[in-house]
C-alpha cells in the first residue's frame, strides 16, 4: 500500500497517513483517482488497499457496482475476491474482523447501494452484523449465515466459551433480526461457532445468486 499511496499523492504513506488507521481492502468495479493516476480495484490482484482516511480528503471515487459485500475474515475475503461471478457486479470489502471506523466511514459513502455481510456463524459474527447496521443506521443483509449452515456445519469451541455463550444470549434479543435464530442455535449448542473457512463449498458458490436478490 505504501508504494501505491506514494504514487497517487506524491508523499510517503507514513507521512500522509500518520493519523489514519489502516488500509481498506476492496475488489470490484471501483476506481480511486488522484489526477491522472488511478487505483483500480479490478486490476489489483486479488485486491487493492485504499487509505481509510485519505480517500475522503483527496481524489475521486468512481464505481459501477450493484451493491457492497462485507466479509469478516481475511482468508474468506480473499476467497470471494477470486470469484468473478461476485466481483463483476458487487464490491467486496474486507471487514477486518470487526467494525472499524475506517470501514464504517467507507461504507457510508455507499449509502445508495444495498449492503450485505458474510461473517462467521458465531456469537461475534452476529455481533459484527448487528453493530455494523447500528453504526450505519441502515439495513444490512446477512448472507451465508443461515441456521441450517450452522447446524450442519463443522462447529468449533471458541477460546472463551462462556463469553461466546453470553454474547449469543444477548444477541437472541438485541441482535440483528435476521440472525436471532442463529443466535438461539448457538445458545442451544452451549456457545459453539462455525467459521467461514469451513463453509467454502456451500456459501461462495451461492453468493452471486443470493446477492442478485438484493439488487
C-alpha positions in Angstrom: 0.0 0.0 0.0 2.9 2.4 0.7 4.1 2.5 -2.9 0.6 2.9 -4.3 -0.3 5.8 -2.0 3.1 7.5 -2.7 2.4 7.3 -6.4 -1.1 8.7 -6.1 -0.5 11.7 -3.7 3.2 12.3 -4.0 4.2 11.7 -0.4 5.0 8.7 1.7 2.2 6.7 3.3 4.0 7.1 6.6 3.8 10.9 6.4 0.4 11.1 4.7 -1.4 8.5 6.8 0.1 9.3 10.3 -3.3 9.9 11.8 -5.2 7.2 9.7 -5.8 3.8 10.9 -5.4 1.2 8.1 -6.0 0.3 4.5 -9.4 -0.7 3.2 -9.1 -3.8 1.1 -11.5 -4.0 -1.8 -12.1 -5.9 -5.0 -14.7 -4.9 -7.7 -15.6 -2.2 -10.1 -14.3 0.8 -8.2 -11.5 3.3 -9.1 -9.9 5.9 -6.8 -8.1 8.5 -8.9 -6.0 11.5 -8.0 -5.3 13.5 -11.1 -4.1 11.2 -13.9 -3.2 8.3 -11.6 -5.7 5.7 -10.5 -6.0 2.8 -8.2 -8.3 0.2 -9.9 -9.9 -2.4 -7.7 -10.4 -4.7 -10.6 -6.8 -4.7 -11.7 -5.2 -5.3 -8.3 -4.8 -9.0 -7.6 -6.5 -10.3 -5.6 -7.5 -6.9 -4.1 -6.2 -3.4 -3.6 -5.7 -1.4 -0.4 -7.2 2.1 -0.1 -6.1 4.5 2.7 -9.0 4.6 5.1 -8.8 8.4 5.7 -7.1 9.5 2.5 -9.9 8.5 0.2 -12.2 11.0 2.0 -9.8 14.0 1.7 -8.2 13.7 -1.7 -9.1 12.3 -5.1 -12.3 10.9 -6.5 -14.0 7.5 -6.3 -15.9 6.1 -9.2 -17.8 2.8 -9.0 -20.1 0.7 -11.1 -21.5 -1.9 -8.7 -24.9 -3.2 -7.7 -24.0 -3.5 -4.0 -21.3 -4.0 -1.4 -20.5 -7.3 0.3 -18.5 -7.1 3.6 -16.6 -10.2 4.5 -15.4 -10.7 8.1 -12.2 -12.8 7.8 -9.2 -12.1 5.6 -9.0 -15.6 4.1 -12.7 -15.7 3.3 -12.4 -12.2 1.8 -9.6 -13.3 -0.5 -11.5 -16.4 -1.4 -14.5 -14.3 -2.5 -12.2 -11.9 -4.3 -11.3 -14.7 -6.7 -14.9 -15.2 -7.7 -15.7 -13.0 -10.8 -19.4 -14.0 -10.5 -19.4 -11.9 -7.4 -16.9 -9.1 -8.0 -18.1 -8.4 -11.5 -21.2 -6.8 -10.1 -20.6 -6.4 -6.3 -17.8 -4.6 -4.4 -16.2 -6.9 -1.9 -14.8 -5.3 1.2 -12.7 -6.9 4.0 -14.4 -6.2 7.3 -11.2 -6.7 9.3 -13.0 -8.9 11.8 -14.7 -6.0 13.4 -16.5 -2.7 12.8 -13.5 -0.4 12.5 -14.0 3.3 11.9 -12.3 3.2 8.5 -14.5 0.5 7.1 -17.7 2.1 8.6 -16.8 5.5 7.1 -16.1 4.0 3.7 -19.4 2.2 3.7 -21.2 5.4 4.5 -20.2 6.6 1.0 -22.1 3.6 -0.4 -25.4 4.5 1.2 -27.3 4.4 -2.1 -26.4 0.7 -2.5 -27.6 -2.5 -0.8 -25.0 -3.7 1.7 -24.7 -7.4 2.7 -22.4 -9.1 5.2 -20.9 -12.6 5.5 -19.4 -13.3 8.9 -18.5 -16.3 11.0 -21.5 -18.2 12.2 -20.7 -17.5 15.8 -21.6 -15.0 18.5 -19.0 -12.5 17.4 -20.1 -12.7 13.8 -23.7 -11.9 14.8 -22.4 -9.1 16.9 -20.5 -7.6 14.0 -23.6 -7.6 11.7 -25.6 -6.0 14.5 -23.0 -3.3 15.2 -22.5 -2.6 11.6 -26.2 -2.0 11.0 -26.4 0.2 14.1 -23.4 2.3 13.2 -24.5 2.9 9.7 -28.1 3.4 10.7 -29.4 1.4 7.8 -30.4 -2.1 6.8 -27.6 -4.7 6.4 -28.5 -8.1 5.0 -26.6 -11.1 6.4 -25.8 -13.7 3.7 -24.3 -17.2 4.2 -25.4 -17.1 7.9 -28.4 -19.4 7.8 -29.2 -21.5 10.9 -29.0 -24.7 8.7 -25.4 -24.0 7.8 -24.5 -23.8 11.5 -26.4 -26.9 12.5 -25.0 -29.0 9.6 -21.5 -27.3 9.6 -18.3 -28.1 11.3 -18.6 -26.4 14.7 -15.7 -25.3 16.9 -15.2 -24.3 20.5 -14.3 -20.6 21.0 -11.4 -19.7 23.2 -13.7 -18.1 25.7 -16.8 -20.4 25.6 -18.5 -18.6 28.5 -18.2 -15.2 26.8 -19.4 -16.7 23.5 -22.5 -18.0 25.2 -23.1 -14.7 27.0 -22.9 -12.7 23.7 -25.1 -15.2 21.9 -27.7 -15.0 24.6 -27.7 -11.2 24.3 -28.0 -11.4 20.5 -31.1 -13.5 20.8 -32.8 -10.3 22.0 -30.7 -7.4 20.7 -29.1 -8.9 17.6 -30.0 -8.2 14.0 -33.4 -9.7 13.5 -32.3 -11.9 10.5 -29.8 -13.8 12.7 -31.5 -14.1 16.0 -32.5 -17.7 15.2 -28.8 -18.4 14.6 -28.0 -16.8 18.0 -30.6 -19.1 19.6 -29.0 -22.2 17.9 -25.6 -21.1 19.2 -27.1 -20.8 22.7 -28.6 -24.2 22.4 -25.1 -25.6 21.4 -23.6 -24.1 24.5 -21.8 -21.3 22.7 -20.1 -23.1 19.8 -19.4 -21.4 16.5 -18.8 -22.3 12.8 -16.1 -20.4 10.9 -16.4 -19.1 7.4 -13.4 -21.1 6.2 -15.3 -24.4 6.8 -18.2 -23.3 4.5 -16.3 -22.6 1.2 -18.1 -25.4 -0.6 -21.5 -24.2 0.5 -21.5 -20.4 0.7 -19.3 -18.8 -2.0 -20.9 -20.7 -4.9 -24.3 -19.4 -3.9 -23.3 -15.8 -3.1 -23.9 -14.3 -6.6 -27.4 -15.8 -6.6 -28.2 -14.5 -3.1 -26.8 -11.1 -3.7 -28.7 -10.7 -7.0 -31.9 -10.9 -4.9 -30.9 -7.7 -3.2 -30.3 -5.6 -6.3 
